Amino acid sequence: MVQELTRLWALAATAPNDALTGIQQYLAGNPRDPEALRVAAEAHRRLGQKELAQRAEIAAIDASKEIPALLETVRLIGERDFGPASRLAATHLQKYPDDLNAVTLSAETAIALGLPERAIPMLEGVLARAPSYLLARTLLINALTLVDRLGDARAVLDPMARRMPDAIRVQELMAKIAANQSDFAAAIEASAAVTHLNPSSAEAWVNHGDNLRFGGRKNDAVAAYRTALAAEPDHGRSWWSLADIDANLLEDSDFTEIRRALQNHADDPEHLCNLQFALGAAEDARGNHAQAFSHFSRGNAARHSVEPIDDDAVPRQVDMYLDEVTADSIPRLAEPVSNQPTPIFIIGMPRSGSTLVERVLGRHSQIRALGELPIVPHMVERMKRDAADSKVEQLISSLTKDQLVQMGQWYVVRAAELMKKQPQQPYFTDKMHMNWRHLPLILRMLPQARIIDVRRGAMDCCWSNYRTLFARGHPSANDLSGIGKFYQNYVRLTDGLRDRAPTRIHLVRYEELIEDFDGGLRRLFADLDLDFEPQVADFHLSQGPVATASSEQVRQPLNRKGIGAWRPYSQWLGPMKEALGDYAND
């Protein structure tokens, strides 16, 4: 059999009609032989019969799924044992390199192991031969998203979404990618389709509500959250989302429902933290500070139990950067690159006022506000993966000029994909707060970048972090002492780098901006070498989406509500104040 298939493979390249005749005879006795079906696909391709070739490839993929080694690979993937699964698929591919099922499984393990860039060409090769293979297409979309090629991911997904309007997973992917692109009109349409297809899912409704909220449709978002709760009254994330958008909306009957939900989810940390934060926000809105703090404390304890803090990680990173980065290693501020948009990074602590600054900048005729871009953190994660025994902080310091140029170009291209309007504005903002932890890389790879450090008073900022339920990835916010130390290290790194490169990082103090808004804005645009435009002061009139916890605040006129917000809670904030040290007086 092996010799016959080898002969037919060779024949497919030189005499495809004869190969098809032979393979049909072979398949009469072996109808589920995947290798024979792949020979048929190759012969059809040689004859220009694309549809028949694809059908044969899909048939070969289906037949390959019965191979014991690949069944075991699927089992291992299901158990999240990706290393052995990868090795098993690779062993099979050594003998059968054209097995598209095995290639797809190998790509799936690569994505799971944090190697999406390795999976992309594999999946593109599969889809070139079997364009209708849904698993490969879905995996390719995921891989492209993980390397911030959102435009490419959308191009792969769009035709699939049109052909499969009733496929929940496809519509969920569309909503996710569109939201990541800040295309909330498309995200809302897709998440609405998911709720139509799965109307009893609280998770579907709360996701739809979030898209409505970030797209500026508050009342519709509230209705979606209420629908989620009608479907699942104990759903913690729905209660937190409702309280977060407007805690004054919670009524006495809602308090009763949330407390009942707390009893039902006593052993579920994720539901617990959502429910406790919802009650905390509601009690805060009513001025019941002791009760509010109690709920925030218990909510943070629940989150801390599943996302503990590594107390040494951030100070160790800051120490290494301050040791490695010298003034000579930071390029001087460069002019914008011709025919290329210039990034304006807005960095700082979460809840520092950075969304306000971004909304102001986004009103300027020369600036496009792009929100929080994960591009730089993803670049650093890939560097960590490839660093082997080296520390990423040392690796960043040792990058060559050519490597830095290449990385800077990658960043700008990925960000520019999100600037859909033509002509593109010459500047764009990236408001990923935690980019302060990657400043040495940003300063070196993007000498033309403008960087704004928005700094809010330490006690207000840290308290606001503590009382906000973040997505995973900010564990320091779950502990009073932890958030104080985190703030201290943020200031230590950004001040240290500004001392080394004073023209590269512009400090904006939130309270000073609020007290002298017009003067502060004029100084800000002068620092950016841009003309002041009066309409920037009307930031609350911006129609752009806001995908942050500040989405409601920045749609209101300027106010001082956030200044001194920590004071009613001062009696409980001793560990935070102690951790901040002298910074507590900022």
VOGU-3710 file (C-alpha; in Angstrom, 3 decimals, decimal comma):
1> mvqeltrlwa> 0,000/0,000/0,000  2,780/2,421/0,896  4,565/1,784/-2,409  1,347/2,261/-4,347  0,614/5,603/-2,660  4,185/6,743/-3,250  3,752/5,921/-6,946  0,431/7,773/-7,105  1,916/10,864/-5,357  4,588/11,026/-8,055
11> laatapndal> 2,016/10,468/-10,776  -0,174/13,294/-9,458  2,578/15,777/-10,346  3,114/14,558/-13,908  -0,133/12,862/-14,976  -2,899/13,958/-12,612  -5,695/12,307/-14,608  -3,915/8,957/-14,402  -3,303/9,558/-10,699  -7,021/10,142/-10,150
21> tgiqqylagn> -7,880/6,919/-11,943  -5,443/5,033/-9,763  -6,505/6,692/-6,551  -10,183/5,979/-7,226  -9,327/2,292/-7,553  -7,288/2,463/-4,349  -10,058/4,238/-2,426  -12,584/1,594/-3,477  -10,875/-0,737/-1,051  -9,632/1,924/1,425
31> prdpealrva> -12,313/4,671/1,464  -11,045/6,292/4,716  -7,335/6,381/3,923  -6,312/10,038/4,581  -3,093/9,787/2,553  -4,993/8,542/-0,490  -7,477/11,396/-0,158  -4,575/13,856/-0,038  -3,215/12,390/-3,279  -6,637/12,938/-4,833
41> aeahrrlgqk> -6,621/16,550/-3,608  -3,187/17,140/-5,163  -4,305/15,670/-8,489  -7,412/17,874/-8,541  -5,257/20,931/-7,774  -2,944/20,098/-10,664  -5,988/19,985/-12,928  -7,252/23,352/-11,667  -10,251/21,750/-9,979  -10,158/23,853/-6,808
51> elaqraeiaa> -13,551/22,854/-5,424  -12,889/19,143/-5,843  -9,419/19,556/-4,363  -10,846/21,250/-1,282  -13,487/18,554/-0,829  -10,781/15,900/-0,949  -8,696/17,822/1,613  -11,656/18,114/4,003  -12,354/14,395/3,568  -8,685/13,684/4,350
61> idaskeipal> -8,872/15,853/7,476  -11,975/13,995/8,669  -10,334/10,618/8,021  -7,151/11,719/9,812  -9,158/12,391/12,966  -9,486/8,624/13,421  -5,709/8,056/13,648  -4,876/6,867/17,195  -1,864/9,195/17,627  -3,948/12,213/16,674
71> letvrliger> -6,871/11,112/18,835  -4,379/11,049/21,706  -3,148/14,505/20,698  -6,700/15,846/20,896  -7,134/14,251/24,320  -3,934/15,851/25,604  -4,998/19,261/24,268  -8,342/18,852/26,048  -6,451/18,191/29,286  -4,225/21,223/28,621
81> dfgpasrlaa> -1,144/18,996/28,455  0,229/20,946/25,527  3,888/19,937/25,569  3,292/16,192/25,040  0,497/17,023/22,565  2,920/19,148/20,531  5,554/16,417/20,467  3,044/13,757/19,441  1,725/15,870/16,549  5,294/16,687/15,457
91> thlqkypddl> 6,228/12,994/15,401  3,236/12,226/13,190  4,106/15,100/10,841  7,619/13,760/10,293  6,028/10,839/8,469  2,967/12,626/7,060  3,923/16,304/6,527  0,810/16,959/4,394  -1,674/15,873/7,072  -3,638/19,092/7,525
101> navtlsaeta> -5,361/17,786/10,639  -1,993/17,172/12,292  -0,679/20,557/11,126  -3,726/22,242/12,667  -3,310/20,384/15,957  0,370/21,297/16,018  -0,558/24,946/15,463  -3,121/24,757/18,262  -0,457/23,546/20,689  1,907/26,297/19,510
111> ialglperai> -0,700/28,937/20,337  -1,336/27,364/23,728  2,409/27,327/24,449  2,682/31,065/23,710  4,056/30,735/20,177  1,296/32,230/18,002  3,753/33,590/15,435  4,898/30,014/14,796  1,312/28,843/14,311  0,337/31,534/11,788
121> pmlegvlara> 2,228/30,212/8,705  1,133/26,671/9,543  -2,527/27,669/9,613  -2,217/29,849/6,516  -0,831/26,791/4,720  -3,784/24,688/5,873  -6,310/27,267/4,706  -4,586/27,643/1,339  -5,518/24,013/0,696  -8,719/23,750/2,760
131> psyllartll> -10,263/27,245/3,006  -13,468/25,919/4,565  -11,760/24,213/7,515  -13,401/26,091/10,370  -11,046/25,038/13,181  -7,971/26,203/11,284  -9,641/29,512/10,436  -10,680/30,087/14,050  -7,204/29,267/15,331  -5,645/31,601/12,763
141> inaltlvdrl> -7,891/34,436/13,932  -6,830/33,800/17,528  -3,141/33,658/16,604  -3,305/36,888/14,581  -5,077/38,609/17,473  -2,380/37,483/19,904  0,326/39,164/17,809  -1,802/42,324/17,409  -2,506/41,815/13,702  -6,111/42,810/14,258
151> gdaravldpm> -6,689/43,999/10,705  -5,530/40,650/9,342  -7,644/38,790/11,904  -10,695/40,799/10,890  -10,022/40,066/7,205  -9,990/36,329/7,962  -13,096/36,572/10,134  -15,359/38,879/8,084  -16,274/36,390/5,319  -16,827/33,668/7,896
161> arrmpdairv> -19,171/35,935/9,881  -21,165/36,710/6,732  -21,480/33,028/5,825  -22,273/31,898/9,388  -24,509/34,545/10,994  -25,999/31,926/13,313  -22,690/30,581/14,637  -22,312/31,805/18,230  -18,544/31,287/18,402  -18,031/33,241/15,185
171> qelmakiaan> -20,135/36,168/16,401  -18,318/36,127/19,759  -15,001/36,357/17,929  -16,292/39,246/15,832  -17,445/41,118/18,941  -14,091/40,583/20,652  -11,936/41,660/17,716  -14,136/44,634/16,821  -13,983/45,803/20,453  -10,197/45,456/20,423
181> qsdfaaaiea> -10,216/47,669/17,339  -12,482/50,164/19,167  -15,069/49,497/16,450  -17,927/49,373/18,908  -20,633/49,687/16,247  -19,521/46,312/14,867  -18,905/44,929/18,367  -22,431/45,888/19,442  -23,932/44,310/16,329  -22,036/41,058/16,875
191> saavthlnps> -22,711/40,829/20,621  -26,400/41,564/19,950  -26,382/38,611/17,542  -24,956/36,432/20,330  -27,744/37,436/22,705  -30,283/36,643/19,987  -28,744/33,205/19,474  -28,361/32,537/23,216  -30,929/34,734/25,003  -30,700/32,859/28,318
201> saeawvnhgd> -26,948/33,474/28,738  -26,144/36,096/31,368  -22,547/36,179/30,120  -23,726/37,038/26,602  -25,906/39,862/27,876  -23,227/41,356/30,135  -20,707/41,279/27,260  -23,278/43,066/25,095  -23,844/45,574/27,881  -20,126/46,305/28,108
211> nlrfggrknd> -19,958/47,020/24,364  -22,974/49,317/24,630  -21,408/51,094/27,602  -18,050/51,645/25,937  -19,844/52,789/22,793  -21,581/55,536/24,814  -25,065/53,971/25,092  -25,466/53,958/28,866  -29,229/53,371/29,071  -29,073/50,457/26,656
221> avaayrtala> -26,135/49,032/28,619  -28,122/49,202/31,865  -31,010/47,400/30,156  -28,627/44,672/28,969  -27,233/44,199/32,482  -30,749/43,954/33,870  -31,607/41,352/31,220  -28,528/39,385/32,252  -29,740/39,423/35,857  -33,223/38,363/34,828
231> aepdhgrsww> -31,620/35,346/33,150  -29,284/34,604/36,075  -30,016/36,583/39,277  -26,817/35,341/40,971  -24,493/36,437/38,162  -21,738/38,374/39,932  -20,232/40,137/36,937  -23,642/41,518/35,939  -24,148/43,028/39,389  -20,684/44,594/39,377
241> sladidanll> -21,177/45,956/35,860  -24,467/47,557/36,875  -22,950/49,064/40,029  -19,868/50,252/38,160  -21,788/52,068/35,451  -23,943/53,843/38,070  -24,101/52,647/41,668  -27,090/54,909/42,321  -29,175/52,576/40,163  -29,104/49,851/42,814
251> edsdfteirr> -32,261/49,741/44,905  -33,009/48,081/48,259  -34,377/45,015/46,484  -31,088/44,745/44,577  -29,149/44,684/47,844  -31,296/41,759/48,957  -30,634/39,894/45,704  -26,884/40,487/45,896  -26,700/39,243/49,497  -28,639/36,131/48,506
261> alqnhaddpe> -26,222/35,609/45,627  -23,319/35,911/48,051  -24,700/33,003/50,057  -25,157/30,919/46,915  -21,591/31,595/45,720  -19,755/31,390/49,049  -17,127/29,061/47,539  -16,628/30,872/44,208  -13,951/33,612/44,489  -14,748/35,160/41,091
271> hlcnlqfalg> -18,453/35,626/41,812  -17,635/36,700/45,373  -15,340/39,525/44,368  -17,841/40,831/41,790  -20,693/40,750/44,276  -18,676/42,315/47,106  -17,443/45,133/44,853  -21,006/45,769/43,677  -22,165/46,181/47,284  -19,105/48,310/48,048
281> aaedargnha> -19,863/50,709/45,208  -23,530/50,905/46,193  -22,787/51,589/49,867  -20,211/54,207/48,850  -22,823/55,959/46,714  -25,101/56,092/49,764  -22,330/57,482/51,966  -22,094/54,348/54,114  -18,315/54,305/54,232  -17,749/51,641/56,899
291> qafshfsrgn> -20,001/49,170/55,073  -18,463/50,101/51,717  -14,921/49,536/52,946  -15,900/46,198/54,463  -17,235/44,999/51,107  -14,232/46,301/49,138  -11,924/44,593/51,613  -13,722/41,258/51,320  -13,884/41,543/47,549  -10,160/42,179/47,326
301> aarhsvepid> -9,479/39,257/49,648  -11,453/36,977/47,332  -9,510/38,173/44,282  -6,205/37,964/46,176  -6,899/34,290/46,931  -6,770/33,459/43,214  -4,326/36,157/42,080  -1,650/36,621/44,762  0,987/39,356/44,642  4,654/38,718/43,947
311> ddavprqvdm> 5,983/41,412/46,301  9,457/41,365/44,763  8,648/41,329/41,027  8,022/45,037/40,416  10,790/46,489/42,656  13,228/43,961/41,188  12,313/45,050/37,668  12,610/48,740/38,551  16,012/48,158/40,175  17,297/46,343/37,097
321> yldevtadsi> 16,076/49,024/34,703  17,594/51,820/36,757  20,876/49,898/36,823  20,834/49,087/33,106  19,481/52,280/31,529  21,869/55,221/31,272  21,278/58,665/29,860  23,543/57,803/26,927  21,438/54,755/26,044  18,249/56,830/25,581
331> prlaepvsnq> 18,021/58,549/22,173  17,224/62,232/22,054  13,708/63,203/21,015  13,480/62,790/17,236  11,288/64,515/14,684  8,213/62,608/13,458  8,995/60,054/10,757  7,833/61,092/7,302  4,601/59,412/6,113  4,194/57,618/9,432
341> ptpifiigmp> 1,917/58,476/12,392  3,700/59,430/15,607  2,731/57,742/18,872  1,838/59,671/22,010  2,067/57,331/24,985  -0,085/58,196/27,994  1,332/56,280/30,948  0,834/56,179/34,697  -1,195/54,373/37,297  -4,710/53,169/36,499
351> rsgstlverv> -7,316/55,644/37,777  -4,860/58,533/37,462  -6,808/60,756/35,069  -5,240/59,355/31,931  -8,609/58,845/30,210  -9,355/62,548/30,680  -6,018/63,435/29,060  -6,661/61,051/26,186  -10,133/62,503/25,545  -8,599/65,975/25,474
361> lgrhsqiral> -5,921/64,902/23,002  -8,452/63,040/20,886  -10,374/66,294/20,295  -7,335/67,773/18,544  -7,454/67,801/14,765  -4,001/66,206/14,487  -4,484/63,344/16,981  -6,392/60,066/16,848  -7,202/58,480/20,222  -6,755/54,713/19,982
371> gelpivphmv> -7,306/53,699/23,602  -5,284/51,055/25,411  -3,121/49,138/22,949  -1,579/45,858/24,179  1,125/45,924/21,491  4,113/46,829/23,685  3,222/44,408/26,518  2,850/41,642/23,936  6,258/42,493/22,485  7,829/42,280/25,925
381> ermkrdaads> 6,113/38,953/26,623  7,619/37,533/23,431  11,019/38,866/24,447  10,695/37,193/27,849  9,846/33,924/26,159  12,879/34,168/23,875  15,284/35,521/26,481  16,293/32,031/27,684  18,569/32,553/30,696  18,830/36,312/30,201
391> kveqlisslt> 16,667/38,860/31,945  14,412/40,829/29,634  15,595/44,072/31,253  19,167/43,257/30,225  18,029/42,099/26,806  16,305/45,425/26,138  19,499/47,269/27,049  21,517/45,153/24,617  19,278/45,532/21,557  21,089/46,734/18,446
401> kdqlvqmgqw> 20,048/49,778/16,480  18,679/47,612/13,658  16,659/45,521/16,110  15,223/48,644/17,727  14,259/50,141/14,368  12,544/46,899/13,362  10,632/46,704/16,636  9,593/50,342/16,469  8,344/49,848/12,929  6,344/46,783/13,991
411> yvvraaelmk> 4,673/48,808/16,740  3,712/51,693/14,455  2,364/49,415/11,712  0,221/47,475/14,180  -1,153/50,681/15,718  -1,726/52,348/12,349  -4,017/49,483/11,326  -6,516/50,859/13,833  -6,606/54,294/12,226  -9,393/53,669/9,752
421> kqpqqpyftd> -10,226/57,272/8,884  -8,600/58,691/5,778  -6,491/60,696/5,700  -4,840/59,429/8,873  -4,034/61,940/11,586  -0,291/62,475/12,035  -0,412/61,515/15,751  -2,159/58,793/17,736  -2,450/57,987/21,432  -1,721/54,723/23,237
431> kmhmnwrhlp> -3,190/54,877/26,742  -2,007/51,529/28,093  -1,212/52,618/31,665  1,189/49,835/32,460  3,475/50,837/29,614  5,369/52,718/32,333  6,879/49,312/33,116  8,174/49,135/29,533  9,450/52,698/29,206  13,090/51,702/28,570
441> lilrmlpqar> 12,005/49,778/25,462  9,650/52,534/24,279  12,296/55,230/24,725  14,864/53,234/22,756  12,769/51,830/19,899  10,612/54,924/19,256  12,760/58,057/19,583  10,021/60,055/17,851  7,410/59,061/20,454  5,942/61,639/22,815
451> iidvrrgamd> 5,364/60,368/26,365  2,984/61,869/28,925  3,106/60,653/32,524  -0,244/61,448/34,192  0,191/61,447/37,954  -2,618/61,689/40,461  -2,192/62,267/44,193  -0,987/59,034/45,747  -3,730/58,455/48,320  -6,578/59,214/45,910
461> ccwsnyrtlf> -4,984/57,153/43,157  -4,212/54,129/45,318  -7,616/54,188/46,991  -9,297/54,339/43,592  -7,246/51,325/42,489  -8,191/49,394/45,619  -11,909/50,031/45,153  -11,942/49,161/41,446  -12,387/45,580/40,293  -9,860/45,226/37,482
471> arghpsandl> -9,551/42,399/35,034  -6,735/40,028/35,939  -3,195/41,369/35,708  -3,082/44,055/38,414  -2,830/42,002/41,635  -1,214/44,828/43,616  -4,587/46,600/43,612  -6,005/43,808/45,776  -4,002/44,782/48,858  -3,646/48,119/50,660
481> sgigkfyqny> 0,067/47,753/51,270  0,611/46,204/47,855  -0,934/49,100/45,934  1,103/51,610/47,955  4,343/49,822/47,087  3,291/49,556/43,458  2,706/53,326/43,253  6,068/53,968/44,889  7,883/51,846/42,297  5,983/53,498/39,451
491> vrltdglrdr> 7,198/56,910/40,613  10,714/55,606/41,194  11,066/54,327/37,618  9,362/57,165/35,757  11,173/59,854/37,760  14,472/58,024/37,343  14,036/57,816/33,577  12,875/61,428/33,328  16,045/62,485/35,149  18,047/60,649/32,478
501> aptrihlvry> 15,947/61,929/29,549  14,158/65,117/30,662  12,943/66,047/27,176  11,328/62,667/26,512  8,803/62,329/29,361  6,315/65,085/30,231  4,761/64,998/33,700  1,117/66,090/34,038  -0,211/66,320/37,578  -3,924/65,595/37,627
511> eeliedfdgg> -4,859/67,993/40,431  -2,943/70,875/38,834  -4,662/70,204/35,527  -8,090/70,297/37,191  -7,308/73,542/39,060  -6,000/75,361/35,966  -7,542/73,488/33,075  -6,966/76,032/30,310  -3,403/76,769/31,385  -2,639/73,065/31,868
521> lrrlfadldl> -3,916/72,211/28,417  -1,873/74,935/26,788  1,265/73,702/28,550  0,485/70,133/27,498  0,178/70,980/23,809  3,253/73,173/23,978  5,176/70,164/25,327  3,903/68,158/22,356  4,895/70,924/19,888  1,293/71,176/18,730
531> dfepqvadfh> -0,888/74,256/18,429  -3,576/74,614/21,075  -7,110/74,211/19,690  -10,036/75,514/21,808  -12,291/72,514/21,189  -9,977/70,217/23,177  -11,374/71,680/26,411  -14,794/70,227/25,557  -13,534/66,673/26,062  -16,924/65,508/27,374
541> lsqgpvatas> -18,499/66,181/23,969  -16,312/63,615/22,251  -18,313/60,865/20,543  -15,439/58,379/20,549  -15,666/55,108/22,495  -14,178/54,727/25,970  -13,295/51,177/26,976  -12,168/51,914/30,546  -13,616/52,188/34,036  -13,754/55,975/33,478
551> seqvrqplnr> -16,228/55,689/30,598  -19,004/57,554/32,400  -16,881/60,207/34,149  -15,223/61,483/30,966  -18,615/61,992/29,324  -19,389/64,633/31,984  -18,011/68,185/32,246  -14,871/68,783/34,306  -15,340/68,375/38,058  -13,323/67,847/41,255
561> kgigawrpys> -15,233/64,783/42,531  -12,180/62,535/42,558  -9,996/64,867/44,602  -9,886/63,863/48,257  -12,085/60,793/47,670  -9,899/58,766/50,036  -10,484/60,948/53,084  -13,783/59,387/54,285  -11,894/56,071/54,399  -8,721/57,382/56,042
571> qwlgpmkeal> -9,170/55,406/59,283  -8,834/52,100/57,359  -6,021/53,072/54,998  -3,088/52,907/57,399  -1,268/50,068/55,552  -1,543/51,994/52,286  -0,267/55,200/53,812  2,623/53,404/55,492  3,622/51,676/52,238  3,546/54,990/50,375
581> gdyand> 5,792/56,700/52,900  6,568/60,271/51,878  4,551/59,838/48,678  1,362/59,770/50,752  1,666/63,553/51,002  1,781/64,077/47,223
//
